[in-house]
């Protein structure tokens, strides 16, 4: 059954949107990500305008994050104390990011900027996680998460350190606030919860065990997505509630399934599958950026 989405201005299959929400919810429960890094480009691929895709996507991130957080919380994998500190930075970053979206839309560069930022960030995250996880599986030795010492440098020298018993790590409050701020900006700019950046940072820089990082990431993403959803609705009016509802229904169920599947896989296996998904989305978006302009030129189009 096809339905018309009033804000997006397109007609799409309801079952397709429910299915997309379910897949992204599955990823949320499995990897601790909001799923926006995947869903936003997929929505753009099926005809939803980028600004509407990014803003509406944060609605379903809320549903998937609530569902996933509850499931991981029952297993003791959510560090609420650490997550709350990142949420403070995320709320501020989300507000700043919403203003940036408004500015870019006014000058007409929003679509291009979003796609270029996506490609670059997905490339860096995907390649790094794949190489580390592949080496850990091949050598059958503890991965960086468990074996390597904490990296020297700025993260070690930052002041205001606090010990977090659930995660078993000591982190600087400044580092957590900065990470949260970055996630908030990304959430507004790209329609993501920021988990695809937060998860590798938690694992490799903050040295939080994988399953604790997954649960805490979902908890943090939840509040970032709520803040961005409200800001996008009030400031930019780009949230399509009908689109968001269909995505929400699918993602809530998918998150529960993903959480159960995650308990069956090793940490390295989780990360290598996640990295392959990230790289697949990156390749598709890079292809669209390079091929579509060439086709327009060939047809005699303008700039």
PyMOL commands that set and color helices and strands:
alter all, ss='L'
color gray80, all
select helices_A, chain A and resi 14-31+36-45+50-74+80-107+110-139+144-147+154-157+173-190+195-205+210-236+241-262+267-298
alter helices_A, ss='H'
color red, helices_A
select strands_A, chain A and resi 2-5+10-13+161-164+169-172
alter strands_A, ss='S'
color yellow, strands_A
deselect
rebuild
show_as cartoon
